[in-house]
């Protein structure tokens, strides 16, 4: 089973982590932006990552792939079957996809992806997202993380696997959760990224970025006096 796409994408990283937590062996083949890889394009004609090939079954989009993996291997159950718990797990997956990383993308693209591809990122937009958009999202997560440390059902579910993924991107950006203001979120993010399903990817990504961006993420230039 092959997953196409770089794990620097939180969507690819999420799928690879989900598969690992399921005990499903996958090969992650890197696909770079604009690359005309015919095997990848057969799975994802619109170049959407991640994409999956399982024999003659081809599909793209992280939510579609995760739905497939859950049905393919029902245990351990990572998408709850109880209606309310299932709805909450899907909500947190959607929260990551369309809200948390909508903010994170502005920082990660402009400070890391753009320099990697030889372009100048919009550093003002990145700084604004970090200053104005990210704190309310951290506040929300701080308010909903239960004492158990898991978002739904007091156990690991898709909700946790999804929400944790962008925190690897924040790590690469040098953005840490302040344990003084967000103690639950700080513990949660650290615990999730320490799981083998994430720790292995995080180590590999950190090594890659150290080689190609030795000076770290781009920073906002000081305003003119």
Helices and strands as residue ranges (DSSP letters): E 2-4, H 10-22, E 27-29, H 38-43, E 51-54, E 57-60, H 62-72, H 83-95, I 96-100, H 101-108, I 109-113, H 114-116, H 123-128, I 129-133, H 134-144, H 158-173, H 183-194, H 196-212
